[in-house]
Amino acid sequence: MSRSRLFSTPRTAAPPASGRRRLAWASPPWLQRPRTPRQGVVTLDRRHLYILPSRAGLGFAALLMVMLLTSLNYNISLGFALTFLLGGIGMACMWQAYRNLLDMTVAGAGATPAFAGEPAAFSLRIAGADAPVRIGIEASLPARAGALPASLSLARDATGLLTLHLPTTRRGWLALPRVTLSSRFPLGLFRVWSHADLPLAALVYPRPEAGAPPLPFAAQPDDDGIACLPSDDGIDQLRRYRSGDPLHRIAWKHSARTGRWLSRTGQAGSQPAYWLDWQSLPPAMAAEARLSRLCAWVLAAGEMADIGLRLPGVDIPPGHGGAHRRACLEALALWPGRPGQAMPEAPR
């Protein structure tokens, strides 16, 4: 065996023509690298801005080529002047489009919880740097997300908010997908874009059951036979009917509901307590149907009563107020997990 053959590099078979075409059209790795924020902020620097002519820009380039060939063929001086003038305008548009996004910063401003089936809102804080104005900044999500794009314009050194609404289908944490920031300013001949992966997630509550039955409240009298029940105009403090009680003191609605005669004491009652228990629901109900009914009951209770929530593995004591209601809704959204579990990372 010859020395040249012994130390020669083995040859690999050339890929087929279709494979070469796929390699040529594949996106290079530096276009797919994640754009994670530093200290919560993504800066659109020169290394992460991409620009290509739009359809209008390709048509404009074709028009300039036709004008140039016509001027060469017929030796038209004014045609040369007009072609070069329009070409210069196109180059200026390319620079202005690139400068419109250069050194702009993007940060997450928050996410609003939503119920399943309703859109969740994600807010982005956009800040300009040294550019005089930034016009037509557009933020969009992948087409599979089904969200509509949002746009805004900024003055010098101004800050604005862009809100993206993402449809929801199931309860739990919903992470914000990769955001694409783009612009076609000034004439739409070029499209400049960049990406940002922001650690934002919105909590999606269960869908409340439509036409849910009334709250499962039962009067629990104390030692004196006094119980508190909600009414249309507040809290009624009730006791068993006694012979001789005036008719206007009889709680007709509560008597019909409970099946026994009750009278109002005439004193202000305290907040009644509702226990929303997973085990009290019909055994044939599916898990998601139970969560939907419990969610509807939590919303129906409002501020008129203290509510407690019992789920398998989760026990929230009775309470009231916005913070307590949000804690109950969070427990329903994250079950079978526990409230306060970590948010998921944004997808790459």
N, C-alpha and C positions, 0 to 999 in steps of 0.2 A: 504493500500500500504506500502511495507517495506521501511525502511530508505535507504537501499542500492540502491533500484530501484529509489527512489525519487531523489537522488543526483548523479546518474550514468550519464556518458556522453553518449549522443545518438550516435548510430552507423550509419555510412553512408554506402550505398551499395558500394561494391567493383567494380571498373571499369572492363569492359569486357577485355578479353585477348587482343583484337585488340587495345583497348584504352591503356592498359599497354604498349604494344609494341610502340605505338606512343609516349607515355610519355618518354619511355626509349631512343628513338632515337632522340627526340627533342633537339635542341641546347639549352644549359643553358643560362640564361639571361646574364651572365657575358661575353659570347662570342658575344653577339649582342649589347652591349653598345656602344655608339658613341665614336669615338676617335677624339675629337675636339682639335685643336692646342692651346697651351698656348704661347701667344706672337708670334703667327704665326708659331710655330714650334711644331711638333709632335715627341716625343722621344719614341723609342721602348724599354721600360724598361722591367724588368722581369715579371711584372704582366700582360703584354699585348703581350707576345710572346707565340705561341702555336706550338707544334711539334708532328708529327705523322710519323710512318714509311711509306715510299712510297711502290709501288708495288715491286720494286726491293728489298726494305728492308724486306718486308714480305717473298719474295722468299729466301732471304739470311737467315732469321730466320728459315724457314722450312729446308733449307739445313743443318744448324747447328744442328737442332733437329735430322735429319736423321743420321748425322755423330756421334752425341752423342749416339744414340741408337745402332748404329753399333759397336761403340767402347765398349759399355757396354756388348753387346751380345758376342763379340769375344775377349774381354779383350785385346784390342790393345792399347798399351801405346802411340805409335806415333799418333794414332787417337785421344786420349784424348788431347795430346799436341797441335795438329793442331786445334782441335775444340775450345779449350780455347784461343789459339792465335787469331783465327779469331773472336771469341766473344769479345776479348779485343779490336781488331781493330774496330769492330762495335760500341762498347761503346765510343771509342775515336772519331769516326765519328759523333756520336750523339752530343757529347760535342762541337766539332768544328762547326757543323751545327748551334747549338744554339748560339754559341759565334759570328758567322758570322753576325748576325743581332742585337746582344745585344747592347743597348745604342746608336744605330744609330739614327740620326735625319733626319726628312723629313720636308720640307717647300715648299710652292708654290712659283715658280719663275716667273709666268706670263702666260697669255693665248693670243693666236694670233687670231684676227678676221678672219672669213671665210665667203664665200658665201654659201647659201643653196645648199646642194648636195656635197660640198667639205668637207674634214675632217678639224676639228678645232684642233689646237695644244695646249696642256697643258704641261708646263715645271715644273718639280719638282727638287728641289735642295736637293741632298743627301750628308750628311756629316758623316764621320766616327769619332770615338772617340779614344779609347785607343787600338783598335785592330790593329795588324801589317798590315793586308790587309783585304779587304772585296771583295770577289770574287763571281761573278754570282748573283748580286742583281737584282731581277726581279720585275717590277711593272706591274700590270694588273688591268683591270676594270671588272665589272660583265659581264658575257657572253652575256646578253641581250643588252649591250651597243655596241657590235660589234667591239670593238677596239682590235688591236693587242698588245701583251705585249712588253715591252722594258726592256733591261738589261744593266748593266754596272758593272765594277770592280773598286775599289778604293785602292790607296796606303795609307800608314799610314798618318792620319791627313789631308787627301785630301778631296776635294769637287768636286762633279760631277753633271751633269744635265741629267735627264731622261725626254724624250719627249714622251707623249702619244697622239696619233691621234684618235680623236673621230668622227665618222661619224655624219653628220648633215642632217636633213630632213626639217626643218622649220626655219623661221627667228625668231629673238629675242635672249634673253639671253639663253645660254646653260650652265648649272651648271655641274661641274665635279662630277661624282658619287664617291662612296667610292672606294678608291684605296687600293689594296691588295699588300703588299710587302712580297716577299717570296724568299727562297733560298734552293737549294738542294746540296750545297757544303758540303763536298768535293767529295763524291763518289755517291751521289744520293740515298743513303739508307734512308734518312730522309728528310722530308719537314718541314721547319720552316716558319711561316708566321705571319703577323700582319696586322692591318687595320689603315687607316688614312682618316679622313674626312677634306678635305682642302677647304677653302672658295675661290675657283677659279671658274670663269665663263667667257666664251668667247661670244662675240657678233657675231651673225650670220646675215649677210646682206641678202636681197632678192636675189634670183637667177636672174642674168641679162638675159633679153630676147634675145634669139638667133635670129639673123636676124632682129633686131629692125630697124625701119625706121630712116632716117636722123633726126638730131636735128631740132626741129621746130623753126628755126630762121627766122625772117622777118626784112628786112632792115628798120631802123627808121632814116631817114635823119633829120639833124638839120635845122636851119633856112636858111642856105646857100645851102641846098640840098645835104650835105655831110653825108655819112654813112660809118660805118666800118663793113667789112665782112671778115671772115676767109678764107684763101686760103691755098694751099698745102705748100707754102714756107713762111707763116707768115700772117700778117694782112694787108688787102688792104683797103685804104681809098678811097672811091668812091663818085662820084657825078653824076648828070644827064648828059647825053651826050649833048654836044653843037656842033653846026655846025662848022666844021673846026677842030675838035679834030683829031689828028693823029690816024691811025689804030692800031698802037702798044700800044696805051693807052686804047683801048677799052677792058673792062673786059668781054670777050666772055662768060665764064662759068656763071658768075653772071648775065649777061644779059639774058641768056637762062633760068636761074633758076627763075628770078623775072619777066620775061616777058616784060622788058623795057630796053632801052639802058643805060648802065652805063660806065663811064670812070674813069680811075685811076687818082688821083691828083698828084701822084709822091711823096707824103709825107707819113711818117710813121704814121700808125694809132694806136689808143689806143685799149685796149681790148674790143671786143664787149660783150654785155650782153645777156645771154640766160635766159629766164624765163621758168622753167619747171613747168607747172601748171597742177594739178590734173584735173581741170575742162576742160582743153583743149583736153583731151583724149576722145575717142568715148564713149558715154553713155552706150553702151552695154558691155563694158569691165568690168570684175570682178575686185574686189579690189586687189587681189594678182597679177593679170595680169597687172594692172596699176602700181603697185609697181615695178614689174620686168622691165617694159619698162622705167620707170623713173630711175631705177638703171642703166640700160644700157646707158641711155643718160648722166647720171652723169659721168660714166666712159669714154664715148666717147668724152665728152667736153675736158677732159685733162686740159692742161695749156693754150690752145689757146683762151679761152674766160672766162669771168666772168659768173658764173651761179647762179641763184636764184631758190629756191624751194618753191612751194606753195602746201601745203596739207591741208585738212580740219582740222583746229585748229593749224596748224604749218605754219609759214612764215619765211623763211631764206632769208635775202637780198642777192643780188649778191655779189660774191667774187670769189677768186681763191686761189690756193695753196693746199697743202696736208691737212692742218688742216680743211680748209673749205670743202674739198671733204669728209673727214671723218665725219664732222658734218652732211652733207647731207645724207650720207649712214647710219649714226646712226639714223637720223630721219625716214628714210624709214624702217629700221629694227625694230624700236620700235613703229611705228604707229599702233593704234591710240593714243599711249602714247606720251610723249614729250621726246626729247633728255635729257640725264642725269639722267633718272630714276634709282633707286637703283637696284643693282644686286641681283638676287635671292640667297638664302642660299643654300649651298650644301645639297643634299638629304642625309638623315640618312639611 
